[in-house]
Amino acid sequence: MKNKTLLLAATLFAASPAFAQVEVCDILKIEEVNTITVQVATKTKTQPTKDGKECQYFDAKQKPVLTLEVRGAKLPKAELDVEAENLQKIYRTSVKPVEVGDGGFWLTSKQELFFRKAKNIVRIVIAPAPDAKTTQARSETIARLVESRLK
């Protein structure tokens, strides 16, 4: 049984892209998150997603304060543009360009920020503040921190 588990783990590791070696929860510390967000984060949890990994920062009541997803980009910048178009069609809303990474945008209806850095696409979802502009500004602050730490 152990041999099968080790073989499976080795196979998955070998097949995973280079971005998967970035530990998502190590990009931002809880203290940094707490200085920016409305609620206070007390713990983190890493979860695999369809195309990458996400780190969720939870408060004492187990409500997510911040979700940070990092996944590998398969295509050049056009991949993020296609995703923006698809999200606009699905949620029938517009996106605002932001000055973070390559082709960053703010999805207004879901209050999510997306950007591309090197070969990674990053999604940031923060617990909403009373004002949508405040939520966007705080998301951009977190995005700039993440962007500076991704290679």
Summary of the structure (lengths in Angstrom):
residues: 151
radius of gyration: 16.2
end to end distance: 37.4
largest distance: 53.3
contacts: 450
relative contact order: 0.15
helix: 40%
strand: 29%
